[in-house]
Every structure is written in structure tokens, then in C-alpha cells.
Amino acid sequence: MTGSNWSVPETEVVQRIGDRLDADGTDVLATVVNIEGNAYRRPGAKMLLDAGGSGVGSITAGCLEDELVRVADEVRNAGEPRLVTYDLMEGDDESEGEVWGLGVGCNGVIEVLLEPLTETYRPAVEAFTAGRDVAVVTVLDGGDGSLSRGDRAYHDPGRGSVSVPEGDASEWPAERLGEPARELAERGRADVVTIAGTTLFVDGLAAPPELVVFGTGHDVGPVTELAATNDFRVTVVGFRGAVDLAERFPAADRTLTTSPASVADDLDLGGDTHAVVMTHNFIDDRLTVEALLDASVPYVGLMGPRERFEEMQEAFAEEGRTFTDAELSALYTPVGLDLGGGSPYQIAHSIVAEALAVSNERTPRHLKTREGPIHDRIDVDADAEPPTQ
């Protein structure tokens, strides 16, 4: 596989899965379902492998991808899902089961489900593409019940129910699945749970967060590109109509021309919307910031020095508009993290990194100061036996 296919955003991996569902041939979907110790990716990471040996997506830093191509061929030929454990630690492995002791020194053991891509995955693609959260529930071990490895159901948090593409829904522990599936879907995280002897992988696919960039200058381009590669759904908004936004910003999912006074009417400003205001027009910026703060957007990044917003506050005060500390807590100005760079792409990196940290509810810091695993471990309460390790 090429480096460009390895590094694609998760949204593109899901899109490719949807495309391949309508194509000839059988692809194999590899998904990390469990990790022990340290790993490059966390549970839920995916890689799609076609019969020609090409792959899209990644589950490690590159040490397993070639091996997965070979195992995928075996899965494709057998037509059955397969659960494989890869030991990436140094030293001898004494684990039981199908274990590949690669010993590359990554200090982790990862469990990967490889399965032929079938129509049972289509509801997940459709929900994700439509911007809805969904939990994909896949059987890893049916125990003594009637479910088999690879059987699949879905949980729609909006409806609060489990749906099964084929078969009898009564076979699934739907009632006990509801709460952990809802939590994982909304958080976009994954975990293994065991309920009544059945081991299930619950993969939460959260709708990508929205990033709305206000401005049409050339400095908007790098922000748009980097945001898109970091799995934001990007909308670029212009206020004058003299620029072909779609042509100038091809990485954007959507472009819109409107006016500052119509921002709240023309955009769905919800709790998962993040915004960067960089029109470089004082009045346009001021009216846009007001609309965003009124809508309780969780992240409003404003380009410009701190003194510029102080001038805005004076203008607001003259109009009788003041902001509470809670409202201002969502405002980040000057926008971006202090990375020390000054080129357009370095500035864009600092902006997108800040938006990403807010979206992930993280306080930016050096990873070397973080204790424990880089990725938080999820342990949902399914009113069940502890997750498998």
C-alpha cells in the first residue's frame, strides 16, 4: 500500500468502505478490537484491503500492514471472519490461541478482526455519511448461543434500539447493550463487552465534528486542508460573493456565501460545531463572533491580536452587549496553540491543533508529561462480565 493510502482520514476510510460495497470483488475489513499495553492506534481503527493487495487506512505505524495483506487473502478465500492476535513486544510470547509473535518492540499486543466486507456493514456507512452517530455491534465469540463470529447488529442512539440487518433481534442482548452502545457511539470509541457468555465488539462511529471557517483569504486554504485531514467536516463561509469558494477551497466539504447577519439562520450551529473566524474585516468578525457566542458554539477561534478583541468588546459595550465568563470561555483569541511557527501552514497547524484539542476535551501538553497510555482506555458498564483482555 502507498503512504498516501495509509494516512487517509477515518472519514475517507468509511467512504471507501461504502464505495467498495458497490464494487465487484470482496474486500477484507481489518479492525483493531482490543489492545494490551501500548499500541499506535486504539480499538476501532480500520484498514480496508482489496484482492490486489492495496489497502486504505491503518491500524499500526506500518509494522503490520504487509502481514495483514497476506492474512486478508486467507480470510477472503475462506469467506469467514478471523480473529488474530499480534504480539508486538520484545521477547517470547506465551499466550494461547492464534498469536503472531512479531516482537518489534512496540510494547503492546493487539487483537484484530479480519472479515469479508459484506452488506451487513452498509447501515453503518449510511448512518455515518448522514452525520448520525451509530454503534456497530459485532460478535467475536457467540459462546453457547446461536450467534456466530461476524454476526452484526447496530444501535442507533437517536432511536435507542438495536437493529439487525438479517435474523431475529431476540437473539441479541439488546436491552443490556443499549447504554454502553449509546455511550460509545456518542464518544466515537470502541470496547469489547461480554454479555451472557457472548463476547461483542461495540464500535462507536461518532459523526465527525464540524469546523466552520469564516473567511475567503488565501490563509483559509491551509486551515481547511489540515482540518479535513483531521476528520473535521469543513464548511467555508464567505461574505462577499466575489470568490468561487468551491474552486479556491477544494478540501472543504461545503461552501456557503451569506452575510454576517444571517449566520445563525443559514448555519446549523450546534454543540458539535467549531468555528474559526478569519475574515480580516473588523465588523464582519465582530458580528460573526457575536452570532457564534449566542449559539453557544464550544469553540470560537478568532484571528488577530488580543487587543483586537478588546476593541470589539468596547464596540459591543457601546451597543449594550456584554458577555459572561461562561460565554467567553468558548472564545480563543489569538487563535491557535503556541507552536512558535509563522508560515501559513505552521499557523494553520496551531489553529487546527487547538480545535482538535477542544473537540477531544484535552488540555494541550507534551505527551512525555502524560502518565499512562496515550489513548484513554474505555471500560463501559454493560451490566455484564468484565471486557476480555
C-alpha positions as CSV (number, residue, x, y, z in Angstrom):
1,M,0.0,0.0,0.0
2,T,1.1,3.6,-0.6
3,G,1.9,6.1,2.2
4,S,-1.0,8.3,1.0
5,N,-3.5,5.4,1.4
6,W,-2.1,4.6,4.8
7,S,-2.6,8.1,6.2
8,V,-6.1,8.9,4.9
9,P,-8.6,10.3,7.4
10,E,-11.1,8.0,9.1
11,T,-13.9,9.6,7.2
12,E,-12.3,8.6,3.9
13,V,-11.9,5.1,5.1
14,V,-15.6,4.8,5.8
15,Q,-16.4,6.4,2.4
16,R,-14.1,3.9,0.7
17,I,-16.0,1.1,2.5
18,G,-19.2,2.4,1.1
19,D,-17.7,2.6,-2.4
20,R,-16.4,-1.0,-2.2
21,L,-19.8,-2.3,-1.1
22,D,-21.0,-1.4,-4.6
23,A,-17.9,-2.7,-6.4
24,D,-17.0,-6.1,-7.8
25,G,-14.9,-8.4,-5.7
26,T,-14.6,-9.0,-2.0
27,D,-12.6,-6.7,0.2
28,V,-11.5,-7.6,3.7
29,L,-12.0,-5.2,6.6
30,A,-9.4,-5.3,9.4
31,T,-10.4,-3.7,12.7
32,V,-8.5,-3.4,15.9
33,V,-10.8,-4.8,18.6
34,N,-8.6,-4.9,21.7
35,I,-5.2,-3.8,22.8
36,E,-3.0,-4.7,25.8
37,G,-0.2,-2.4,26.7
38,N,0.7,0.3,24.2
39,A,-0.4,0.5,20.5
40,Y,-0.2,3.0,17.7
41,R,-3.9,3.0,17.2
42,R,-6.8,2.3,19.6
43,P,-9.7,-0.1,19.2
44,G,-11.9,0.8,16.3
45,A,-9.0,1.7,13.9
46,K,-9.7,0.2,10.5
47,M,-8.0,-0.8,7.3
48,L,-9.7,-2.0,4.1
49,L,-7.8,-4.5,1.9
50,D,-8.7,-5.4,-1.6
51,A,-7.8,-8.5,-3.6
52,G,-5.0,-6.8,-5.4
53,G,-3.1,-6.2,-2.1
54,S,-3.9,-2.5,-1.9
55,G,-5.1,-1.1,1.4
56,V,-6.8,2.1,2.7
57,G,-6.4,3.1,6.3
58,S,-4.0,2.0,9.0
59,I,-4.0,0.1,12.3
60,T,-0.3,0.4,13.2
61,A,2.6,2.6,12.2
62,G,3.3,0.2,9.4
63,C,4.7,-2.8,11.1
64,L,1.6,-5.0,10.5
65,E,0.1,-3.7,7.3
66,D,2.0,-6.0,4.9
67,E,1.3,-9.0,7.2
68,L,-2.4,-8.1,7.1
69,V,-2.4,-8.2,3.3
70,R,-1.4,-11.9,3.5
71,V,-3.9,-12.8,6.2
72,A,-6.6,-11.0,4.4
73,D,-6.1,-13.3,1.4
74,E,-6.7,-16.3,3.6
75,V,-9.9,-14.7,5.0
76,R,-11.1,-13.8,1.6
77,N,-10.6,-17.3,0.3
78,A,-12.2,-18.9,3.4
79,G,-15.1,-16.4,3.4
80,E,-15.2,-16.3,7.2
81,P,-14.1,-13.8,9.8
82,R,-10.9,-14.4,11.7
83,L,-9.6,-13.0,15.0
84,V,-5.8,-12.7,15.1
85,T,-3.6,-11.5,18.0
86,Y,-0.3,-9.8,17.2
87,D,2.3,-9.6,19.9
88,L,4.5,-6.6,19.2
89,M,6.5,-6.9,22.4
90,E,10.1,-8.0,22.6
91,G,10.7,-11.5,24.0
92,D,8.9,-14.8,23.8
93,D,5.1,-15.0,23.8
94,E,3.3,-17.5,25.9
95,S,-0.2,-16.5,25.1
96,E,-2.7,-19.1,24.0
97,G,-4.7,-19.1,20.7
98,E,-3.7,-17.7,17.3
99,V,-0.9,-15.4,18.1
100,W,1.7,-13.9,15.8
101,G,4.8,-13.1,17.9
102,L,6.4,-10.4,15.8
103,G,8.5,-8.9,18.6
104,V,9.0,-5.5,17.0
105,G,9.3,-3.7,20.4
106,C,6.1,-1.6,20.4
107,N,5.3,-2.9,23.9
108,G,1.8,-3.9,23.0
109,V,-0.5,-6.8,22.0
110,I,-3.3,-6.0,19.6
111,E,-6.2,-8.1,18.6
112,V,-7.5,-7.7,15.0
113,L,-10.8,-8.9,13.5
114,L,-10.5,-9.5,9.7
115,E,-13.8,-10.1,7.9
116,P,-15.0,-10.2,4.4
117,L,-16.8,-6.9,3.6
118,T,-20.5,-7.6,3.1
119,E,-23.8,-5.8,3.0
120,T,-24.1,-6.1,6.8
121,Y,-21.8,-3.1,7.1
122,R,-23.9,-0.8,4.9
123,P,-26.2,0.6,7.6
124,A,-23.1,1.9,9.4
125,V,-21.8,3.6,6.3
126,E,-25.2,5.2,5.6
127,A,-25.6,6.5,9.2
128,F,-22.0,7.9,9.3
129,T,-22.4,9.6,5.9
130,A,-25.7,11.1,7.0
131,G,-24.0,12.6,10.1
132,R,-25.6,10.3,12.6
133,D,-23.8,8.5,15.5
134,V,-24.1,4.8,15.3
135,A,-22.7,1.8,17.2
136,V,-21.7,-1.3,15.2
137,V,-22.0,-4.4,17.3
138,T,-20.1,-7.4,16.0
139,V,-19.9,-10.9,17.6
140,L,-16.4,-12.1,18.4
141,D,-17.4,-15.2,20.3
142,G,-21.0,-16.5,20.4
143,G,-20.4,-18.8,23.3
144,D,-23.1,-21.4,23.6
145,G,-25.7,-19.2,22.0
146,S,-27.0,-19.0,18.4
147,L,-24.8,-16.1,17.4
148,S,-21.6,-16.6,15.4
149,R,-18.4,-14.6,14.9
150,G,-19.1,-11.8,12.4
151,D,-22.8,-11.6,13.1
152,R,-23.7,-7.9,13.3
153,A,-26.3,-5.6,14.8
154,Y,-26.5,-1.8,15.1
155,H,-27.5,0.6,17.8
156,D,-29.0,4.0,16.8
157,P,-28.7,6.4,19.8
158,G,-31.4,8.5,18.3
159,R,-33.9,5.7,18.4
160,G,-32.4,3.9,21.4
161,S,-32.8,0.5,19.8
162,V,-30.8,-2.3,18.3
163,S,-31.4,-3.3,14.7
164,V,-30.3,-6.4,12.9
165,P,-30.0,-6.4,9.1
166,E,-30.9,-10.1,9.0
167,G,-32.1,-12.6,11.5
168,D,-34.1,-12.4,14.8
169,A,-33.4,-9.4,17.0
170,S,-34.4,-11.5,20.0
171,E,-31.0,-13.4,19.6
172,W,-29.2,-10.2,20.7
173,P,-28.9,-8.9,24.3
174,A,-30.5,-5.7,23.1
175,E,-31.6,-4.4,26.5
176,R,-28.2,-4.7,28.1
177,L,-26.5,-3.4,25.0
178,G,-28.4,-0.1,24.9
179,E,-26.4,2.1,27.4
180,P,-22.9,1.0,26.5
181,A,-23.6,1.2,22.8
182,R,-25.1,4.7,23.2
183,E,-22.1,5.9,25.2
184,L,-19.6,4.5,22.7
185,A,-21.5,5.8,19.7
186,E,-21.7,9.3,21.0
187,R,-18.0,9.3,22.0
188,G,-16.7,7.6,18.9
189,R,-14.9,5.0,20.9
190,A,-14.9,1.2,20.9
191,D,-14.8,-1.6,23.5
192,V,-15.3,-5.3,24.0
193,V,-18.1,-6.5,26.3
194,T,-19.2,-9.9,27.3
195,I,-23.0,-10.4,28.0
196,A,-24.5,-13.7,28.9
197,G,-21.5,-15.6,27.5
198,T,-21.5,-13.7,24.2
199,T,-18.4,-11.6,23.5
200,L,-19.2,-8.5,21.5
201,F,-17.1,-5.7,19.9
202,V,-19.0,-2.4,20.1
203,D,-17.6,0.1,17.7
204,G,-18.9,3.6,18.1
205,L,-18.8,5.7,14.9
206,A,-19.5,9.2,16.0
207,A,-20.4,11.8,13.4
208,P,-17.3,13.9,12.6
209,P,-17.2,17.3,14.3
210,E,-17.9,20.3,12.2
211,L,-15.4,23.1,11.6
212,V,-16.8,26.3,10.0
213,V,-14.2,28.7,8.7
214,F,-15.3,32.2,8.1
215,G,-13.1,34.0,5.5
216,T,-12.0,33.8,1.9
217,G,-8.4,34.8,2.1
218,H,-5.6,32.5,1.0
219,D,-4.7,31.7,4.6
220,V,-8.0,29.9,4.9
221,G,-6.7,27.2,2.5
222,P,-4.2,25.6,4.8
223,V,-6.6,25.6,7.7
224,T,-9.2,23.9,5.5
225,E,-6.8,21.3,4.2
226,L,-5.4,20.3,7.6
227,A,-8.9,20.3,9.2
228,A,-10.2,17.9,6.6
229,T,-7.3,15.5,7.1
230,N,-8.0,15.6,10.8
231,D,-11.6,14.3,10.2
232,F,-13.4,17.6,10.6
233,R,-16.3,18.2,8.2
234,V,-15.3,21.6,6.9
235,T,-17.6,24.4,5.8
236,V,-16.0,27.6,4.4
237,V,-18.2,30.7,4.6
238,G,-17.7,33.9,2.6
239,F,-19.5,37.2,2.9
240,R,-18.9,39.0,-0.4
241,G,-19.7,36.5,-3.2
242,A,-16.8,37.6,-5.4
243,V,-14.8,34.4,-4.9
244,D,-15.6,31.0,-6.2
245,L,-15.3,29.3,-2.8
246,A,-15.6,25.7,-4.1
247,E,-12.8,26.3,-6.5
248,R,-10.5,28.1,-4.1
249,F,-11.1,25.6,-1.2
250,P,-11.4,22.1,-2.8
251,A,-10.8,20.4,0.6
252,A,-14.0,21.8,2.1
253,D,-17.0,19.6,2.3
254,R,-19.3,22.6,1.8
255,T,-19.0,26.2,0.9
256,L,-21.6,29.0,1.6
257,T,-21.9,32.6,0.8
258,T,-24.1,34.6,3.2
259,S,-23.9,37.7,5.4
260,P,-22.8,38.2,9.0
261,A,-26.3,39.0,10.0
262,S,-27.6,35.7,8.5
263,V,-25.0,33.3,10.1
264,A,-27.4,31.9,12.7
265,D,-30.1,31.4,10.1
266,D,-28.0,29.8,7.4
267,L,-25.9,27.5,9.5
268,D,-26.9,24.8,12.0
269,L,-24.7,25.9,14.9
270,G,-24.9,23.0,17.3
271,G,-22.9,21.7,20.2
272,D,-20.6,19.8,17.9
273,T,-19.7,22.9,15.8
274,H,-16.3,24.5,16.0
275,A,-15.6,27.8,14.2
276,V,-12.6,29.8,13.1
277,V,-13.2,33.5,12.3
278,M,-10.6,34.9,9.9
279,T,-12.3,37.3,7.5
280,H,-9.8,40.1,8.4
281,N,-12.7,42.5,8.4
282,F,-13.3,44.0,11.9
283,I,-17.1,44.4,11.5
284,D,-17.6,41.1,9.8
285,D,-15.6,39.4,12.5
286,R,-17.4,41.1,15.3
287,L,-20.9,40.2,14.1
288,T,-19.8,36.7,13.4
289,V,-18.3,36.2,16.8
290,E,-21.5,37.5,18.4
291,A,-23.6,35.1,16.5
292,L,-21.4,32.2,17.4
293,L,-21.2,33.0,21.1
294,D,-25.0,33.5,21.2
295,A,-25.3,30.0,19.7
296,S,-23.1,28.5,22.5
297,V,-20.6,27.1,20.0
298,P,-18.0,25.2,22.0
299,Y,-15.0,26.6,20.1
300,V,-14.7,30.0,18.5
301,G,-11.2,30.8,17.3
302,L,-10.7,34.5,16.3
303,M,-7.7,35.5,14.2
304,G,-5.9,38.6,15.3
305,P,-4.1,40.0,18.4
306,R,-5.8,40.2,21.8
307,E,-6.1,43.9,21.5
308,R,-8.4,43.5,18.5
309,F,-11.0,41.6,20.5
310,E,-10.7,44.2,23.3
311,E,-11.7,46.8,20.7
312,M,-14.6,44.6,19.8
313,Q,-15.7,44.4,23.4
314,E,-15.7,48.2,23.5
315,A,-17.9,48.3,20.4
316,F,-20.2,45.7,22.0
317,A,-20.4,47.7,25.2
318,E,-21.5,50.8,23.3
319,E,-24.4,48.7,22.0
320,G,-25.2,47.4,25.4
321,R,-24.0,43.9,24.7
322,T,-21.7,42.2,27.3
323,F,-20.6,38.6,27.6
324,T,-20.4,36.4,30.6
325,D,-17.3,34.5,31.6
326,A,-19.1,31.3,30.5
327,E,-19.7,32.7,27.0
328,L,-16.1,34.0,26.7
329,S,-14.7,30.6,27.8
330,A,-15.5,29.3,24.3
331,L,-13.6,32.1,22.7
332,Y,-9.9,31.6,21.8
333,T,-8.1,34.7,20.7
334,P,-5.5,34.9,19.5
335,V,-6.5,31.7,17.8
336,G,-4.1,28.7,17.9
337,L,-1.6,26.9,20.1
338,D,1.8,28.5,20.8
339,L,3.9,26.3,18.5
340,G,6.3,29.1,17.5
341,G,5.7,28.9,13.8
342,G,4.9,31.8,11.5
343,S,4.4,30.3,8.0
344,P,0.9,29.8,6.7
345,Y,0.9,26.1,7.3
346,Q,2.5,26.4,10.7
347,I,-0.2,28.9,11.7
348,A,-2.8,26.5,10.3
349,H,-1.3,23.6,12.3
350,S,-1.6,25.6,15.5
351,I,-5.2,26.5,14.8
352,V,-6.4,23.0,13.8
353,A,-4.4,21.5,16.8
354,E,-6.3,23.8,19.2
355,A,-9.7,23.0,17.7
356,L,-8.8,19.3,17.8
357,A,-7.8,19.5,21.5
358,V,-11.1,21.3,22.4
359,S,-13.1,18.7,20.3
360,N,-11.4,15.9,22.2
361,E,-11.7,17.6,25.5
362,R,-7.9,17.7,26.0
363,T,-5.6,20.3,27.5
364,P,-2.6,20.5,25.1
365,R,0.7,19.4,26.6
366,H,3.7,17.3,25.8
367,L,3.0,13.6,25.8
368,K,6.1,12.9,27.8
369,T,4.4,14.6,30.8
370,R,1.4,12.3,30.5
371,E,1.3,9.3,32.8
372,G,-0.2,6.1,31.5
373,P,-1.3,5.2,27.9
374,I,-1.5,7.9,25.3
375,H,-5.0,6.8,24.4
376,D,-7.6,6.7,27.2
377,R,-8.9,3.2,27.9
378,I,-12.7,2.8,27.7
379,D,-14.4,0.4,30.1
380,V,-18.1,0.7,29.6
381,D,-20.6,-0.7,32.0
382,A,-22.7,-3.3,30.2
383,D,-24.0,-4.8,33.5
384,A,-22.0,-7.7,32.3
385,E,-18.8,-9.6,32.8
386,P,-15.6,-7.6,32.5
387,P,-14.3,-7.0,29.0
388,T,-11.9,-9.5,27.6
389,Q,-8.2,-8.7,27.7
